[in-house]
Amino acid sequence: RFGTAAVAEEPIAPPVEINYTKLLINGQFVDSASGKTFPTLDPRTGGVIADIAEGDAEDINRAVSAARKAFDEGPWPKMTPYERSRILLRFADLLEKHNDDVAALEAWDSGKPYEQAANAEIPLVVRLFRYYAGWADKIHGLTVPADGPHHVQTLHEPIGVAGQIIPWNFPLLMFAWKVGPALACGNSVVLKSAEQTPLTALYAAKLFHEAGLPPGVLNVVSGYGPTAGAALASHMDVDKLAFTGSTETGKAVLGLAAQSNLKPVTLELGGKSPFIVCEDADIDEAVELAHFALFFNQGQCCCAGSRTFVHERVYDEFLEKAKARAMKRIVGDPFKKGVEQGPQIDSEQFEKILGFIRSGNESNATLECGGGRFGSKGYYVQPTIFSNVQDGMLIAQEEIFGPVQSILKFKDVNEVIRRANASKYGLAAGVFTKNIDTANTLMRALRVGTVWINCFDVFDAAIPFGGYKMSGTGREKGIYSLQNYLQVKAVVTPLKNPAW
Ligand code: NAD
């Protein structure tokens, strides 16, 4: 029913070998202290791709000691910023050279279409590292015109050992958002990848060492959240924590940071982003972008446009076209050409999404298309649309993180502002209108970290990203991310001759 690319009977073997499965600590690939491993699974089949060394608290201790030593004894924070910039640039070049291998690993481990990884995500990662390489030698303090006979200046210093916990939906992109600014500012890092997608962080960390990164500056520990992740969040010798994932886990890591050493925490959490289609919008374009806003990456985006608000005058036309578009979506093996949608990440997410679809049916939203599993193996879900969705329904309130579009009707701009803002989340919004006044009103009234006007999911290394409300705290990317990884030191010197 959905598209032309049937799921291959036998998945195509991804054109890449897996060479790195151990933990990367102090510049060396090592087994976990316990000797334990865990399997990383192929979402196309549920089969094992590889067994990965399973880090836990003891490995986090080893990694933090290495990062501490690399920070306290150097050379990394003491190298010239230009030398640090050169290493980041060399890494970006190496990653670009290995683009297709890394994209294949990413697609295999996460189920995302290979073409998406190869043509969009990995190039964006390369771009991010070049962007932050550019910042490395442009970070500096100010002189401050204080009252009295004092010379006052600020030093912008690296914060120290950064602990970073990332999710599985954009594994290497999240690695880049975290590692890029941290290293550009001269910090050392311990990164815990998501247990579902450990492969590309290990590969990238290996390339970083090839690029000349000193040992201990970037350590990657694969493993589970409640063990390795919690140990990192509560570690007394970690100076800063950055986390992307669910709001629930975000609360937990914030608590662990508070109960340990009060390390500052940045959080990129969930969302329930409104996508608002006004009556004067170009409907064909709005349909296509609303489709992209929700279904991109199998619906597994924190900023997914998961509440599609459509003005009542264009609602019927929009719905009919949105449904036709979803029915044409090409679902299939992520390694097949032209595939738009692969499998969900794992059985847990797959079941959770099917649960939300049941809830949509039970709450009397109208199921327009989809509504079940796609194919007979792996974690594929049919592109699904509910219309007549009401604000109070679970599917309009909770993050589904799957290919399920909810379409809601509205009558006027003030009403849609109120309803769009009536969410515990505030990550992003899409606004579709040709009227500059409507665009300006909505852009200012929406309590979200990003407003895309007549576009969606425009990501660029320089554009900050982050949430209001329970979507998180702090901003990543752009100049704003540097603040997360710097301490500001005020230095005051008396002036002996105040006349000068
Ligand atoms: P999660 O938040 O539990 O996992 C994200 C990361 O946190 C992983 O690396 C995980 O190992 C780690 N983690 C888990 N528990 C931890 C703990 N107690 N201490 C420290 N680290 C911990 O997300 P999930 O369970 O993989 O997915 C659940 C839901 O989260 C999804 O359905 C989706 O709604 C949401 N999610 C959001 C994003 C996002 O980008 N905002 C990404 C992934 C998942």
Boltz pocket constraint, residues with backbone or C-beta under 6 A from the ligand:
constraints:
  - pocket:
      binder: B
      contacts: [[A, 165], [A, 166], [A, 167], [A, 168], [A, 169], [A, 192], [A, 193], [A, 194], [A, 195], [A, 223], [A, 224], [A, 225], [A, 226], [A, 228], [A, 229], [A, 230], [A, 231], [A, 233], [A, 244], [A, 245], [A, 246], [A, 247], [A, 249], [A, 250], [A, 252], [A, 253], [A, 268], [A, 269], [A, 270], [A, 271], [A, 301], [A, 302], [A, 349], [A, 352], [A, 399], [A, 400], [A, 401]]
      max_distance: 6.0
